[in-house]
Amino acid sequence: MTLPYRKAERVGEKVTGIIPVLDAQYGNVCTNIPKALFNELNPELGQNFRVRVYREDQFVAESIAPYRRTFGEVPPKTPLIYVNSLLNMAVALNLAISRGSMASAPARNGRLKSVASDDPVSTILLSEIY
């Protein structure tokens, strides 16, 4: 069996990659976008980024999230972009107090929950907010 894989890449002021892991227990959306590639956008801590999720080229969800070091740097129920333990970019919802997750966070035209954890062709796109 062959699983489709797309290497993360930068296109203009955007970086794109796939979602190889959706942490269902905590709702973290882990990407294959390396921190080094994300750094090419010259991100600053606290800077907001637009996060868009596509499944098989169909738009699924969109959210605005700040780039932060830790979950404690954003209020409860607030999304954030952070560097995970694999040194790749991830998107999550601060679960302090609540038991929600980024996987079920409200998003325009859908919810990130519709991205299945066994769907390796889902695409996440991070772009700077101007």
N, C-alpha and C positions, 0 to 999 in steps of 0.2 A: 504494500500500500504506500502511496506517495501522498504526502500532505503539502499543499501549496505553501510557499514561504516567500515573502517579499522583504527584501532588505530595507531597513529604514533609510530615508534619504531627505535631503534638503532641496526644496524647490522654491527659489526666491526667498521670501521671508517666512516660509513655513517649513516645518519638518513633519514628515509622515512616517508611519510605521504600522505594524499590526499589533493585535492584542493576543499574544500567545497564552496569557493566563488571566482569567477573571477569578479573583479570590472571592468565592461565594460566601464564605464565612464572614469576612469583614468588608466585602464590597470594593476592594481595591482593584482598579483596572490597570494591570501591568502591561507595559508596551515593550517593544523591542528597540525603542529609540534610545541610543546610548547618550549618556550625559554629555560626552564630548561633541556629539552632533547637535544636541540642544544648545550647547554653549556657543555654537556658531551664530546663534541669534542674538548673542550678547545680552542674555537675560539678567535682570537685576532682581534680587530678592524682594518680594512684595509686588512685583510687576504682574499685571493681569494678562492672561492669555485666553484666547478663544479655543475651546476644545470641541472638536466635531468628530462624531463617530459615524462611520458608514459600514454597512454590511452588504457585500457584493455590489458595491457602487451605489447603493441606495442610502440616502440620508436617514440616520436613526435618531440622533440626539445632538444637542449643542448645549454648552455651558460656558460660563466665564469663571476662570479659577486663577488665583494668584500662585506664583511660584514661591514656595516656602521650604524651609528646612525641616520643620516638624509640624505635627498635627496641632500642637499647643499654640502655634502662632496664628491660628484662625479660630473664630468663634465656633461653638457647636453647630452642627448641621450645615457647615460651610465647606464647599469643595476646595481642594487645593491640588497643585501639581508639585510633586516632590521626586527626589532621587531614591529609588528603592535599594535593597541590599545587593542587587546585581549590577548596580550603577547604571540602571536604565530609568527612564522617566515613567512615572505612574501618576494616576489621578485617583483621588479618594475623597471621602466625606469625613470630616472630623466627627467621630462618634462619641465624643465626651458628652455625657448626659443621655443623649438619644441612642437608640439602637438602629438607626437608619444606615444606609450604605450608599456609596456612589452608584452602585448597580441599580438602586431604586430611586435615585434622586430625580426630582422633576427636571425636565429639560424640554426645550421647545420642540414641538412635533414628535414627542416620544419620550421614552425613558431609556437610560443606559441598560436597564435590565433586559431589554430585548437583544442584547449582545450575548449570545450563548457562550458558555465557558468552553465548549467544544468546537467553536467556530473560529478556526485559525485564519480566516480570510477577512475578518472584521478589520477595518482600518481606523486608526485614530490620527487626527491631524491637529497639530498645535500651531497656532499662529498668534503673532503679537497683536495686541489691541492698540490702535492708534487713536 
